[in-house]
């Protein structure tokens, strides 16, 4: 059974940093797309950053230059380094894996990130 477990959320002040981590178990995702999404209150879930198996990366424009996504295929993890956080980054952040072979999508339980002004 595939399980994604996020960690690293919390409450910080604007301008500070947080690092989110997601550990996958139950399968290996070295050939799959991993990413981070977020959902703020009253808003739809949106893509934050995704990283392909070959290391190709895409960021939503609002986080470019501030966030960095990375993956470790040996440890089966994906991380999101978030710098210069802004109050508008406040949301529940979800880890995501899209398994290209099976076309299945997996989600973590989410971790809250709150940025105070």
N, C-alpha and C positions, 0 to 999 in steps of 0.2 A: 504494500500500500504506500503510495507516494505521499510524502508529507513535507511541507515547506514551513519552516519556523523562523520568524523574523525576530530580531532583537536590536536594541540600540536607540529606540525612540525616547522621547522625554520632553522636558520643558526647558527652553533656553531663551535668552534675550536676543533681540535683533543684532546681527553681526557675528554671532557665535557660530560654532560648528557642531555637527553631529555626524556620526557614522552609523549607518544601518547595515546589518548583516542578515543574510538569509541562508540557512542550512537546509539542503535537500536530502531526503532519505527515501529509500524504497526503490530508487532507480538512479541511473547516472545520466546526466544531461549534457555531456560534453559536446554532443552534436546538435544541441537544441538552442532555441532562443530564450534568453533569460532577461528579466526586466523588472522595473519598479513602476508602480502606478500609485496614484493618490486620489483621495476623495475628501473634499472639504464639505462641511455641513451645507446642505441645500444645493450642492453641485454634483454634476456627473463625475464618475471616475475618469481620470485622464492619465495618459501615458506621461511618465517623467523621463525615463531613459530605458533603452533596450540595448542589449549586446548580443551579437550573433556568435555562432560557434567559432568563426574565424577571427573574431575580435572587432568586427564592424560595429560602430556605435551610433546611435541617434539619440538626441536630447530634445525635449520640448524647448522652444526658444526662451522661455522665461527662466530656465535654469542653466542655460549654456554659460560656461565660464565660471560657474559657481559650484556645480555638482559634477562628480566624477563617478562613473559606474565601472566596476571591474568584476572579474570572475576568476575563480580558481577551479579548474576542471578536475584537479586531483582531489581537492577537498569537497568538491560538489557544492560550492558556495557562490553567491553573488553579493556584492556589497555596493553601497552608495555613500560616498563621502560628500557631505553637504556643508559647504562653506558660505560665509556671508549670508546667513539665513535671514529671511524677511518674514514679517507677520503673515503675508499672503502665502507663505509656504506651509502654514498650519493646515494639517490634514491627517487622515489616517493613511499610512503608506503600506502598500501591499506588494509582496514579492510575487512574481509570476514566471511560470515556465510554459513555453509552447513547445510541445514535443513534436518535432517535424515528421517523424516516422508514423506516428499514430494520429496526428492532428488533434491531440488532446491538450487541453489547457488546465494548468494547475495553479491554485492560489494559496497564499499563506493566510493566516488569520488577521493580519494587519497589526501595525504598531503606530501609536499616536505620536505625532510630532506637533508640538505647540511652540510657537515663537511669539514672545511678548514684545511689544514696541520698545 
